[in-house]
Amino acid sequence: MRALLQRVLEASVTVEGVRIAEIGPGLLVLVCAMEGDTEAEAEKLAARVAKLRIFQDEAGKMNRSVSDTGGAALVVSQFTLAADTRRGNRPGFSTAAAPETGRALYEHFAETLAGLGIPTRRGRFATDMKVALVNDGPITIWLDTEA
């Protein structure tokens, strides 16, 4: 599985003009299930997200996790993280998991993250979403369970 994390002061998801989810300080997590991924990858990725030390401590060093800070996570499905741009000008997405599998792994990832004590909100799978955020830092981190 792949995830793009953005440390945020706030983030929200709007669908058809209605705000469906929002968080204050924490992480915006764009997540993509790849072909062949399993629940084990979703669990591994959730554990990494919960423990990744990208928040500042009292000395100003990135030494605290979202768990340590009491921050929240806004989890948004993002199949375009599977983009293959090696040929031509149109990205290919054939390495992304099939929609049914992608939905199940996205849900499992979010449930696992919540189970680790992170207040978790979600976007809506396979929906045209408007995502707003105030990036903090900016801090943006790429995670891939395959790497």
Helices and strands as residue ranges (DSSP letters): E 2-15, E 18-23, E 26-32, H 39-51, E 55-56, E 62-64, H 66-69, E 72-77, G 79-82, H 99-115, E 120-122, E 130-144
